[in-house]
């Protein structure tokens, strides 16, 4: 069985105090995830920024399976 991919959205990128995607990755310790593919995408729920990129990543991963 193939590992399930995990997608993280670093939301609230419109706020000056928000963490970048890299800072969020480091704060959550995502680099420690070794047993499955994962991706973090900077996003803004108000504008939809980043949504397509995240969904595209999941779609491409699933197409390969």
Predicted model as a PDB file, atoms N, CA, C, CB and O in Angstrom, pLDDT in the B-factor column:
MODEL        1                                                                  
ATOM      1  N   UNK A   1       0.841  -1.179   0.000  1.00 69.00           N  
ATOM      2  CA  UNK A   1       0.000   0.000   0.000  1.00 69.00           C  
ATOM      3  C   UNK A   1       0.887   1.243   0.000  1.00 69.00           C  
ATOM      4  CB  UNK A   1      -0.957  -0.003   1.219  1.00 69.00           C  
ATOM      5  O   UNK A   1       1.869   1.325   0.738  1.00 69.00           O  
ATOM      6  N   UNK A   2       0.530   2.180  -0.819  1.00 76.00           N  
ATOM      7  CA  UNK A   2       1.296   3.416  -0.964  1.00 76.00           C  
ATOM      8  C   UNK A   2       0.971   4.389   0.166  1.00 76.00           C  
ATOM      9  CB  UNK A   2       1.009   4.069  -2.326  1.00 76.00           C  
ATOM     10  O   UNK A   2      -0.182   4.490   0.583  1.00 76.00           O  
ATOM     11  N   UNK A   3       1.988   5.110   0.669  1.00 86.00           N  
ATOM     12  CA  UNK A   3       1.706   6.075   1.735  1.00 86.00           C  
ATOM     13  C   UNK A   3       0.812   7.212   1.238  1.00 86.00           C  
ATOM     14  CB  UNK A   3       3.015   6.644   2.292  1.00 86.00           C  
ATOM     15  O   UNK A   3       0.897   7.628   0.082  1.00 86.00           O  
ATOM     16  N   UNK A   4      -0.022   7.692   2.108  1.00 88.00           N  
ATOM     17  CA  UNK A   4      -0.944   8.781   1.782  1.00 88.00           C  
ATOM     18  C   UNK A   4      -0.176  10.102   1.818  1.00 88.00           C  
ATOM     19  CB  UNK A   4      -2.157   8.812   2.774  1.00 88.00           C  
ATOM     20  O   UNK A   4       0.512  10.390   2.797  1.00 88.00           O  
ATOM     21  N   UNK A   5      -0.286  10.904   0.760  1.00 91.00           N  
ATOM     22  CA  UNK A   5       0.392  12.209   0.769  1.00 91.00           C  
ATOM     23  C   UNK A   5      -0.317  13.175   1.722  1.00 91.00           C  
ATOM     24  CB  UNK A   5       0.440  12.807  -0.661  1.00 91.00           C  
ATOM     25  O   UNK A   5      -1.521  13.063   1.954  1.00 91.00           O  
ATOM     26  N   UNK A   6       0.434  14.108   2.260  1.00 94.00           N  
ATOM     27  CA  UNK A   6      -0.130  15.090   3.180  1.00 94.00           C  
ATOM     28  C   UNK A   6       0.155  16.485   2.638  1.00 94.00           C  
ATOM     29  CB  UNK A   6       0.453  14.919   4.616  1.00 94.00           C  
ATOM     30  O   UNK A   6       1.294  16.821   2.316  1.00 94.00           O  
ATOM     31  N   UNK A   7      -0.894  17.285   2.545  1.00 96.00           N  
ATOM     32  CA  UNK A   7      -0.789  18.657   2.063  1.00 96.00           C  
ATOM     33  C   UNK A   7      -1.078  19.608   3.216  1.00 96.00           C  
ATOM     34  CB  UNK A   7      -1.761  18.912   0.877  1.00 96.00           C  
ATOM     35  O   UNK A   7      -2.105  19.495   3.885  1.00 96.00           O  
ATOM     36  N   UNK A   8      -0.171  20.535   3.438  1.00 95.00           N  
ATOM     37  CA  UNK A   8      -0.350  21.562   4.462  1.00 95.00           C  
ATOM     38  C   UNK A   8      -0.489  22.911   3.766  1.00 95.00           C  
ATOM     39  CB  UNK A   8       0.844  21.571   5.478  1.00 95.00           C  
ATOM     40  O   UNK A   8       0.260  23.216   2.838  1.00 95.00           O  
ATOM     41  N   UNK A   9      -1.439  23.710   4.214  1.00 94.00           N  
ATOM     42  CA  UNK A   9      -1.565  25.075   3.718  1.00 94.00           C  
ATOM     43  C   UNK A   9      -1.064  26.023   4.800  1.00 94.00           C  
ATOM     44  CB  UNK A   9      -3.043  25.402   3.321  1.00 94.00           C  
ATOM     45  O   UNK A   9      -1.529  25.975   5.939  1.00 94.00           O  
ATOM     46  N   UNK A  10      -0.114  26.885   4.441  1.00 93.00           N  
ATOM     47  CA  UNK A  10       0.346  27.947   5.339  1.00 93.00           C  
ATOM     48  C   UNK A  10      -0.548  29.140   5.037  1.00 93.00           C  
ATOM     49  CB  UNK A  10       1.902  28.292   5.140  1.00 93.00           C  
ATOM     50  O   UNK A  10      -0.218  29.981   4.201  1.00 93.00           O  
ATOM     51  N   UNK A  11      -1.676  29.203   5.720  1.00 92.00           N  
ATOM     52  CA  UNK A  11      -2.712  30.201   5.454  1.00 92.00           C  
ATOM     53  C   UNK A  11      -2.358  31.552   6.102  1.00 92.00           C  
ATOM     54  CB  UNK A  11      -4.078  29.701   5.972  1.00 92.00           C  
ATOM     55  O   UNK A  11      -1.381  31.677   6.841  1.00 92.00           O  
ATOM     56  N   UNK A  12      -3.169  32.522   5.804  1.00 92.00           N  
ATOM     57  CA  UNK A  12      -3.061  33.886   6.365  1.00 92.00           C  
ATOM     58  C   UNK A  12      -1.831  34.629   5.839  1.00 92.00           C  
ATOM     59  CB  UNK A  12      -3.002  33.822   7.899  1.00 92.00           C  
ATOM     60  O   UNK A  12      -1.301  35.504   6.524  1.00 92.00           O  
ATOM     61  N   UNK A  13      -1.380  34.297   4.649  1.00 90.00           N  
ATOM     62  CA  UNK A  13      -0.202  34.941   4.087  1.00 90.00           C  
ATOM     63  C   UNK A  13      -0.422  36.426   3.795  1.00 90.00           C  
ATOM     64  CB  UNK A  13       0.210  34.231   2.823  1.00 90.00           C  
ATOM     65  O   UNK A  13       0.527  37.137   3.466  1.00 90.00           O  
ATOM     66  N   UNK A  14      -1.672  36.901   3.914  1.00 89.00           N  
ATOM     67  CA  UNK A  14      -1.969  38.312   3.715  1.00 89.00           C  
ATOM     68  C   UNK A  14      -1.629  39.141   4.949  1.00 89.00           C  
ATOM     69  CB  UNK A  14      -3.432  38.490   3.358  1.00 89.00           C  
ATOM     70  O   UNK A  14      -1.609  40.370   4.879  1.00 89.00           O  
ATOM     71  N   UNK A  15      -1.367  38.497   6.059  1.00 93.00           N  
ATOM     72  CA  UNK A  15      -1.059  39.219   7.287  1.00 93.00           C  
ATOM     73  C   UNK A  15       0.443  39.421   7.442  1.00 93.00           C  
ATOM     74  CB  UNK A  15      -1.617  38.471   8.496  1.00 93.00           C  
ATOM     75  O   UNK A  15       1.224  38.496   7.218  1.00 93.00           O  
ATOM     76  N   UNK A  16       0.848  40.630   7.823  1.00 93.00           N  
ATOM     77  CA  UNK A  16       2.285  40.900   7.954  1.00 93.00           C  
ATOM     78  C   UNK A  16       2.977  40.030   9.010  1.00 93.00           C  
ATOM     79  CB  UNK A  16       2.495  42.357   8.294  1.00 93.00           C  
ATOM     80  O   UNK A  16       4.179  39.782   8.915  1.00 93.00           O  
ATOM     81  N   UNK A  17       2.237  39.575   9.997  1.00 94.00           N  
ATOM     82  CA  UNK A  17       2.840  38.778  11.075  1.00 94.00           C  
ATOM     83  C   UNK A  17       2.833  37.278  10.787  1.00 94.00           C  
ATOM     84  CB  UNK A  17       2.109  39.039  12.374  1.00 94.00           C  
ATOM     85  O   UNK A  17       3.272  36.488  11.622  1.00 94.00           O  
ATOM     86  N   UNK A  18       2.342  36.878   9.617  1.00 92.00           N  
ATOM     87  CA  UNK A  18       2.253  35.439   9.330  1.00 92.00           C  
ATOM     88  C   UNK A  18       3.638  34.843   9.089  1.00 92.00           C  
ATOM     89  CB  UNK A  18       1.352  35.187   8.105  1.00 92.00           C  
ATOM     90  O   UNK A  18       4.555  35.520   8.623  1.00 92.00           O  
ATOM     91  N   UNK A  19       3.759  33.580   9.415  1.00 91.00           N  
ATOM     92  CA  UNK A  19       4.995  32.857   9.124  1.00 91.00           C  
ATOM     93  C   UNK A  19       5.007  32.477   7.652  1.00 91.00           C  
ATOM     94  CB  UNK A  19       5.134  31.594  10.024  1.00 91.00           C  
ATOM     95  O   UNK A  19       3.956  32.205   7.070  1.00 91.00           O  
ATOM     96  N   UNK A  20       6.169  32.456   7.059  1.00 89.00           N  
ATOM     97  CA  UNK A  20       6.285  31.973   5.679  1.00 89.00           C  
ATOM     98  C   UNK A  20       6.072  30.463   5.674  1.00 89.00           C  
ATOM     99  CB  UNK A  20       7.680  32.344   5.059  1.00 89.00           C  
ATOM    100  O   UNK A  20       6.029  29.830   6.729  1.00 89.00           O  
ATOM    101  N   UNK A  21       5.941  29.900   4.490  1.00 88.00           N  
ATOM    102  CA  UNK A  21       5.786  28.448   4.382  1.00 88.00           C  
ATOM    103  C   UNK A  21       6.993  27.734   4.990  1.00 88.00           C  
ATOM    104  CB  UNK A  21       5.606  28.030   2.907  1.00 88.00           C  
ATOM    105  O   UNK A  21       6.836  26.719   5.669  1.00 88.00           O  
ATOM    106  N   UNK A  22       8.175  28.252   4.754  1.00 91.00           N  
ATOM    107  CA  UNK A  22       9.394  27.638   5.305  1.00 91.00           C  
ATOM    108  C   UNK A  22       9.409  27.744   6.827  1.00 91.00           C  
ATOM    109  CB  UNK A  22      10.656  28.307   4.714  1.00 91.00           C  
ATOM    110  O   UNK A  22       9.747  26.778   7.511  1.00 91.00           O  
ATOM    111  N   UNK A  23       9.048  28.905   7.359  1.00 92.00           N  
ATOM    112  CA  UNK A  23       9.003  29.077   8.819  1.00 92.00           C  
ATOM    113  C   UNK A  23       7.961  28.155   9.445  1.00 92.00           C  
ATOM    114  CB  UNK A  23       8.693  30.543   9.182  1.00 92.00           C  
ATOM    115  O   UNK A  23       8.185  27.596  10.519  1.00 92.00           O  
ATOM    116  N   UNK A  24       6.826  27.998   8.775  1.00 92.00           N  
ATOM    117  CA  UNK A  24       5.780  27.098   9.268  1.00 92.00           C  
ATOM    118  C   UNK A  24       6.284  25.663   9.262  1.00 92.00           C  
ATOM    119  CB  UNK A  24       4.497  27.222   8.411  1.00 92.00           C  
ATOM    120  O   UNK A  24       6.068  24.923  10.221  1.00 92.00           O  
ATOM    121  N   UNK A  25       6.959  25.266   8.179  1.00 92.00           N  
ATOM    122  CA  UNK A  25       7.524  23.928   8.080  1.00 92.00           C  
ATOM    123  C   UNK A  25       8.475  23.668   9.243  1.00 92.00           C  
ATOM    124  CB  UNK A  25       8.253  23.746   6.738  1.00 92.00           C  
ATOM    125  O   UNK A  25       8.429  22.611   9.873  1.00 92.00           O  
ATOM    126  N   UNK A  26       9.327  24.631   9.518  1.00 95.00           N  
ATOM    127  CA  UNK A  26      10.301  24.473  10.602  1.00 95.00           C  
ATOM    128  C   UNK A  26       9.608  24.432  11.963  1.00 95.00           C  
ATOM    129  CB  UNK A  26      11.328  25.617  10.569  1.00 95.00           C  
ATOM    130  O   UNK A  26       9.968  23.624  12.818  1.00 95.00           O  
ATOM    131  N   UNK A  27       8.619  25.297  12.166  1.00 94.00           N  
ATOM    132  CA  UNK A  27       7.915  25.347  13.453  1.00 94.00           C  
ATOM    133  C   UNK A  27       7.158  24.050  13.739  1.00 94.00           C  
ATOM    134  CB  UNK A  27       6.944  26.527  13.476  1.00 94.00           C  
ATOM    135  O   UNK A  27       7.060  23.623  14.890  1.00 94.00           O  
ATOM    136  N   UNK A  28       6.622  23.425  12.686  1.00 94.00           N  
ATOM    137  CA  UNK A  28       5.879  22.184  12.856  1.00 94.00           C  
ATOM    138  C   UNK A  28       6.753  20.934  12.773  1.00 94.00           C  
ATOM    139  CB  UNK A  28       4.800  22.103  11.826  1.00 94.00           C  
ATOM    140  O   UNK A  28       6.281  19.822  13.007  1.00 94.00           O  
ATOM    141  N   UNK A  29       8.017  21.123  12.440  1.00 95.00           N  
ATOM    142  CA  UNK A  29       8.932  19.984  12.338  1.00 95.00           C  
ATOM    143  C   UNK A  29       8.595  19.050  11.182  1.00 95.00           C  
ATOM    144  CB  UNK A  29       8.921  19.207  13.627  1.00 95.00           C  
ATOM    145  O   UNK A  29       8.791  17.838  11.277  1.00 95.00           O  
ATOM    146  N   UNK A  30       8.087  19.618  10.094  1.00 94.00           N  
ATOM    147  CA  UNK A  30       7.652  18.787   8.971  1.00 94.00           C  
ATOM    148  C   UNK A  30       8.798  18.037   8.293  1.00 94.00           C  
ATOM    149  CB  UNK A  30       6.948  19.642   7.955  1.00 94.00           C  
ATOM    150  O   UNK A  30       8.575  16.996   7.674  1.00 94.00           O  
ATOM    151  N   UNK A  31       9.997  18.546   8.403  1.00 94.00           N  
ATOM    152  CA  UNK A  31      11.128  17.845   7.778  1.00 94.00           C  
ATOM    153  C   UNK A  31      11.378  16.483   8.425  1.00 94.00           C  
ATOM    154  CB  UNK A  31      12.396  18.700   7.867  1.00 94.00           C  
ATOM    155  O   UNK A  31      12.115  15.661   7.881  1.00 94.00           O  
ATOM    156  N   UNK A  32      10.771  16.247   9.576  1.00 95.00           N  
ATOM    157  CA  UNK A  32      10.897  14.958  10.256  1.00 95.00           C  
ATOM    158  C   UNK A  32       9.985  13.898   9.647  1.00 95.00           C  
ATOM    159  CB  UNK A  32      10.585  15.115  11.734  1.00 95.00           C  
ATOM    160  O   UNK A  32      10.145  12.712   9.936  1.00 95.00           O  
ATOM    161  N   UNK A  33       9.042  14.300   8.817  1.00 95.00           N  
ATOM    162  CA  UNK A  33       8.137  13.336   8.184  1.00 95.00           C  
ATOM    163  C   UNK A  33       8.895  12.646   7.059  1.00 95.00           C  
ATOM    164  CB  UNK A  33       6.836  14.035   7.643  1.00 95.00           C  
ATOM    165  O   UNK A  33       9.196  13.259   6.035  1.00 95.00           O  
ATOM    166  N   UNK A  34       9.195  11.400   7.251  1.00 95.00           N  
ATOM    167  CA  UNK A  34      10.001  10.643   6.288  1.00 95.00           C  
ATOM    168  C   UNK A  34       9.225   9.480   5.657  1.00 95.00           C  
ATOM    169  CB  UNK A  34      11.251  10.110   6.969  1.00 95.00           C  
ATOM    170  O   UNK A  34       9.678   8.893   4.675  1.00 95.00           O  
ATOM    171  N   UNK A  35       8.064   9.151   6.219  1.00 94.00           N  
ATOM    172  CA  UNK A  35       7.353   7.956   5.774  1.00 94.00           C  
ATOM    173  C   UNK A  35       6.282   8.224   4.716  1.00 94.00           C  
ATOM    174  CB  UNK A  35       6.722   7.293   6.950  1.00 94.00           C  
ATOM    175  O   UNK A  35       5.587   7.300   4.294  1.00 94.00           O  
ATOM    176  N   UNK A  36       6.146   9.466   4.290  1.00 93.00           N  
ATOM    177  CA  UNK A  36       5.146   9.799   3.276  1.00 93.00           C  
ATOM    178  C   UNK A  36       5.515  11.116   2.617  1.00 93.00           C  
ATOM    179  CB  UNK A  36       3.728   9.878   3.894  1.00 93.00           C  
ATOM    180  O   UNK A  36       6.204  11.944   3.212  1.00 93.00           O  
ATOM    181  N   UNK A  37       5.061  11.306   1.398  1.00 93.00           N  
ATOM    182  CA  UNK A  37       5.315  12.588   0.739  1.00 93.00           C  
ATOM    183  C   UNK A  37       4.448  13.679   1.355  1.00 93.00           C  
ATOM    184  CB  UNK A  37       5.050  12.484  -0.778  1.00 93.00           C  
ATOM    185  O   UNK A  37       3.301  13.439   1.730  1.00 93.00           O  
ATOM    186  N   UNK A  38       5.002  14.859   1.452  1.00 95.00           N  
ATOM    187  CA  UNK A  38       4.236  15.976   1.971  1.00 95.00           C  
ATOM    188  C   UNK A  38       4.642  17.246   1.249  1.00 95.00           C  
ATOM    189  CB  UNK A  38       4.437  16.124   3.487  1.00 95.00           C  
ATOM    190  O   UNK A  38       5.714  17.325   0.650  1.00 95.00           O  
ATOM    191  N   UNK A  39       3.779  18.222   1.314  1.00 95.00           N  
ATOM    192  CA  UNK A  39       4.028  19.516   0.671  1.00 95.00           C  
ATOM    193  C   UNK A  39       3.381  20.588   1.534  1.00 95.00           C  
ATOM    194  CB  UNK A  39       3.467  19.554  -0.805  1.00 95.00           C  
ATOM    195  O   UNK A  39       2.310  20.376   2.102  1.00 95.00           O  
ATOM    196  N   UNK A  40       4.032  21.733   1.628  1.00 95.00           N  
ATOM    197  CA  UNK A  40       3.440  22.885   2.290  1.00 95.00           C  
ATOM    198  C   UNK A  40       3.332  23.993   1.259  1.00 95.00           C  
ATOM    199  CB  UNK A  40       4.282  23.339   3.533  1.00 95.00           C  
ATOM    200  O   UNK A  40       4.274  24.261   0.514  1.00 95.00           O  
ATOM    201  N   UNK A  41       2.169  24.632   1.226  1.00 94.00           N  
ATOM    202  CA  UNK A  41       1.891  25.658   0.228  1.00 94.00           C  
ATOM    203  C   UNK A  41       1.428  26.926   0.940  1.00 94.00           C  
ATOM    204  CB  UNK A  41       0.820  25.170  -0.795  1.00 94.00           C  
ATOM    205  O   UNK A  41       0.505  26.891   1.754  1.00 94.00           O  
ATOM    206  N   UNK A  42       2.075  28.038   0.627  1.00 93.00           N  
ATOM    207  CA  UNK A  42       1.626  29.329   1.156  1.00 93.00           C  
ATOM    208  C   UNK A  42       0.252  29.625   0.571  1.00 93.00           C  
ATOM    209  CB  UNK A  42       2.645  30.479   0.818  1.00 93.00           C  
ATOM    210  O   UNK A  42       0.027  29.417  -0.621  1.00 93.00           O  
ATOM    211  N   UNK A  43      -0.666  30.109   1.401  1.00 93.00           N  
ATOM    212  CA  UNK A  43      -2.019  30.322   0.919  1.00 93.00           C  
ATOM    213  C   UNK A  43      -2.690  31.508   1.593  1.00 93.00           C  
ATOM    214  CB  UNK A  43      -2.841  29.082   1.132  1.00 93.00           C  
ATOM    215  O   UNK A  43      -2.230  32.028   2.609  1.00 93.00           O  
ATOM    216  N   UNK A  44      -3.799  31.913   0.982  1.00 93.00           N  
ATOM    217  CA  UNK A  44      -4.635  32.978   1.509  1.00 93.00           C  
ATOM    218  C   UNK A  44      -6.070  32.589   1.194  1.00 93.00           C  
ATOM    219  CB  UNK A  44      -4.257  34.389   0.899  1.00 93.00           C  
ATOM    220  O   UNK A  44      -6.487  32.627   0.036  1.00 93.00           O  
ATOM    221  N   UNK A  45      -6.819  32.219   2.208  1.00 90.00           N  
ATOM    222  CA  UNK A  45      -8.182  31.746   1.996  1.00 90.00           C  
ATOM    223  C   UNK A  45      -9.098  32.851   1.466  1.00 90.00           C  
ATOM    224  CB  UNK A  45      -8.743  31.188   3.292  1.00 90.00           C  
ATOM    225  O   UNK A  45     -10.089  32.564   0.796  1.00 90.00           O  
ATOM    226  N   UNK A  46      -8.777  34.092   1.759  1.00 92.00           N  
ATOM    227  CA  UNK A  46      -9.620  35.202   1.285  1.00 92.00           C  
ATOM    228  C   UNK A  46      -9.544  35.375  -0.224  1.00 92.00           C  
ATOM    229  CB  UNK A  46      -9.212  36.501   1.966  1.00 92.00           C  
ATOM    230  O   UNK A  46     -10.545  35.678  -0.872  1.00 92.00           O  
ATOM    231  N   UNK A  47      -8.352  35.181  -0.782  1.00 94.00           N  
ATOM    232  CA  UNK A  47      -8.167  35.382  -2.223  1.00 94.00           C  
ATOM    233  C   UNK A  47      -8.090  34.062  -2.994  1.00 94.00           C  
ATOM    234  CB  UNK A  47      -6.906  36.191  -2.472  1.00 94.00           C  
ATOM    235  O   UNK A  47      -8.207  34.052  -4.220  1.00 94.00           O  
ATOM    236  N   UNK A  48      -7.896  32.970  -2.293  1.00 94.00           N  
ATOM    237  CA  UNK A  48      -7.742  31.677  -2.955  1.00 94.00           C  
ATOM    238  C   UNK A  48      -6.318  31.396  -3.399  1.00 94.00           C  
ATOM    239  CB  UNK A  48      -8.650  31.604  -4.139  1.00 94.00           C  
ATOM    240  O   UNK A  48      -6.041  30.346  -3.978  1.00 94.00           O  
ATOM    241  N   UNK A  49      -5.416  32.329  -3.132  1.00 94.00           N  
ATOM    242  CA  UNK A  49      -4.011  32.145  -3.508  1.00 94.00           C  
ATOM    243  C   UNK A  49      -3.462  30.870  -2.887  1.00 94.00           C  
ATOM    244  CB  UNK A  49      -3.163  33.360  -3.073  1.00 94.00           C  
ATOM    245  O   UNK A  49      -3.646  30.626  -1.694  1.00 94.00           O  
ATOM    246  N   UNK A  50      -2.795  30.065  -3.687  1.00 95.00           N  
ATOM    247  CA  UNK A  50      -2.170  28.844  -3.212  1.00 95.00           C  
ATOM    248  C   UNK A  50      -3.054  27.610  -3.302  1.00 95.00           C  
ATOM    249  CB  UNK A  50      -1.743  29.029  -1.815  1.00 95.00           C  
ATOM    250  O   UNK A  50      -2.546  26.489  -3.301  1.00 95.00           O  
ATOM    251  N   UNK A  51      -4.370  27.795  -3.381  1.00 96.00           N  
ATOM    252  CA  UNK A  51      -5.268  26.645  -3.442  1.00 96.00           C  
ATOM    253  C   UNK A  51      -4.989  25.760  -4.652  1.00 96.00           C  
ATOM    254  CB  UNK A  51      -6.707  27.113  -3.473  1.00 96.00           C  
ATOM    255  O   UNK A  51      -4.868  24.542  -4.526  1.00 96.00           O  
ATOM    256  N   UNK A  52      -4.890  26.374  -5.807  1.00 97.00           N  
ATOM    257  CA  UNK A  52      -4.646  25.605  -7.036  1.00 97.00           C  
ATOM    258  C   UNK A  52      -3.324  24.858  -6.965  1.00 97.00           C  
ATOM    259  CB  UNK A  52      -4.655  26.530  -8.259  1.00 97.00           C  
ATOM    260  O   UNK A  52      -3.237  23.700  -7.373  1.00 97.00           O  
ATOM    261  N   UNK A  53      -2.303  25.515  -6.450  1.00 96.00           N  
ATOM    262  CA  UNK A  53      -0.990  24.863  -6.347  1.00 96.00           C  
ATOM    263  C   UNK A  53      -1.063  23.630  -5.460  1.00 96.00           C  
ATOM    264  CB  UNK A  53       0.057  25.843  -5.796  1.00 96.00           C  
ATOM    265  O   UNK A  53      -0.477  22.596  -5.784  1.00 96.00           O  
ATOM    266  N   UNK A  54      -1.775  23.729  -4.346  1.00 96.00           N  
ATOM    267  CA  UNK A  54      -1.904  22.586  -3.450  1.00 96.00           C  
ATOM    268  C   UNK A  54      -2.691  21.447  -4.070  1.00 96.00           C  
ATOM    269  CB  UNK A  54      -2.560  23.009  -2.169  1.00 96.00           C  
ATOM    270  O   UNK A  54      -2.284  20.288  -3.994  1.00 96.00           O  
ATOM    271  N   UNK A  55      -3.806  21.776  -4.678  1.00 96.00           N  
ATOM    272  CA  UNK A  55      -4.639  20.754  -5.309  1.00 96.00           C  
ATOM    273  C   UNK A  55      -3.896  20.116  -6.486  1.00 96.00           C  
ATOM    274  CB  UNK A  55      -5.981  21.363  -5.784  1.00 96.00           C  
ATOM    275  O   UNK A  55      -3.991  18.908  -6.703  1.00 96.00           O  
ATOM    276  N   UNK A  56      -3.163  20.924  -7.236  1.00 96.00           N  
ATOM    277  CA  UNK A  56      -2.364  20.391  -8.346  1.00 96.00           C  
ATOM    278  C   UNK A  56      -1.331  19.383  -7.841  1.00 96.00           C  
ATOM    279  CB  UNK A  56      -1.661  21.536  -9.101  1.00 96.00           C  
ATOM    280  O   UNK A  56      -1.126  18.340  -8.462  1.00 96.00           O  
ATOM    281  N   UNK A  57      -0.684  19.690  -6.725  1.00 95.00           N  
ATOM    282  CA  UNK A  57       0.313  18.778  -6.174  1.00 95.00           C  
ATOM    283  C   UNK A  57      -0.314  17.434  -5.819  1.00 95.00           C  
ATOM    284  CB  UNK A  57       0.975  19.394  -4.940  1.00 95.00           C  
ATOM    285  O   UNK A  57       0.221  16.383  -6.172  1.00 95.00           O  
ATOM    286  N   UNK A  58      -1.450  17.469  -5.121  1.00 94.00           N  
ATOM    287  CA  UNK A  58      -2.135  16.226  -4.751  1.00 94.00           C  
ATOM    288  C   UNK A  58      -2.570  15.467  -5.999  1.00 94.00           C  
ATOM    289  CB  UNK A  58      -3.357  16.522  -3.855  1.00 94.00           C  
ATOM    290  O   UNK A  58      -2.404  14.250  -6.080  1.00 94.00           O  
ATOM    291  N   UNK A  59      -3.127  16.187  -6.972  1.00 94.00           N  
ATOM    292  CA  UNK A  59      -3.591  15.554  -8.210  1.00 94.00           C  
ATOM    293  C   UNK A  59      -2.448  14.856  -8.946  1.00 94.00           C  
ATOM    294  CB  UNK A  59      -4.241  16.596  -9.127  1.00 94.00           C  
ATOM    295  O   UNK A  59      -2.591  13.718  -9.394  1.00 94.00           O  
ATOM    296  N   UNK A  60      -1.323  15.539  -9.064  1.00 92.00           N  
ATOM    297  CA  UNK A  60      -0.171  14.950  -9.763  1.00 92.00           C  
ATOM    298  C   UNK A  60       0.337  13.713  -9.014  1.00 92.00           C  
ATOM    299  CB  UNK A  60       0.969  15.995  -9.908  1.00 92.00           C  
ATOM    300  O   UNK A  60       0.708  12.716  -9.634  1.00 92.00           O  
ATOM    301  N   UNK A  61       0.352  13.782  -7.708  1.00 88.00           N  
ATOM    302  CA  UNK A  61       0.795  12.621  -6.939  1.00 88.00           C  
ATOM    303  C   UNK A  61      -0.132  11.443  -7.179  1.00 88.00           C  
ATOM    304  CB  UNK A  61       0.857  12.952  -5.440  1.00 88.00           C  
ATOM    305  O   UNK A  61       0.333  10.325  -7.402  1.00 88.00           O  
ATOM    306  N   UNK A  62      -1.430  11.677  -7.137  1.00 88.00           N  
ATOM    307  CA  UNK A  62      -2.398  10.596  -7.307  1.00 88.00           C  
ATOM    308  C   UNK A  62      -2.400  10.038  -8.729  1.00 88.00           C  
ATOM    309  CB  UNK A  62      -3.788  11.086  -6.949  1.00 88.00           C  
ATOM    310  O   UNK A  62      -2.670   8.853  -8.926  1.00 88.00           O  
ATOM    311  N   UNK A  63      -2.104  10.869  -9.710  1.00 89.00           N  
ATOM    312  CA  UNK A  63      -2.026  10.401 -11.098  1.00 89.00           C  
ATOM    313  C   UNK A  63      -0.912   9.373 -11.264  1.00 89.00           C  
ATOM    314  CB  UNK A  63      -1.799  11.584 -12.054  1.00 89.00           C  
ATOM    315  O   UNK A  63      -1.036   8.431 -12.046  1.00 89.00           O  
ATOM    316  N   UNK A  64       0.170   9.562 -10.526  1.00 84.00           N  
ATOM    317  CA  UNK A  64       1.309   8.653 -10.615  1.00 84.00           C  
ATOM    318  C   UNK A  64       1.005   7.288 -10.018  1.00 84.00           C  
ATOM    319  CB  UNK A  64       2.509   9.257  -9.921  1.00 84.00           C  
ATOM    320  O   UNK A  64       1.673   6.301 -10.329  1.00 84.00           O  
ATOM    321  N   UNK A  65       0.013   7.238  -9.173  1.00 70.00           N  
ATOM    322  CA  UNK A  65      -0.334   5.978  -8.489  1.00 70.00           C  
ATOM    323  C   UNK A  65      -1.356   5.286  -9.281  1.00 70.00           C  
ATOM    324  CB  UNK A  65      -0.836   6.204  -7.062  1.00 70.00           C  
ATOM    325  O   UNK A  65      -1.803   4.204  -8.902  1.00 70.00           O  
TER     326      UNK A  65                                                      
ENDMDL                                                                          
END                                                                             
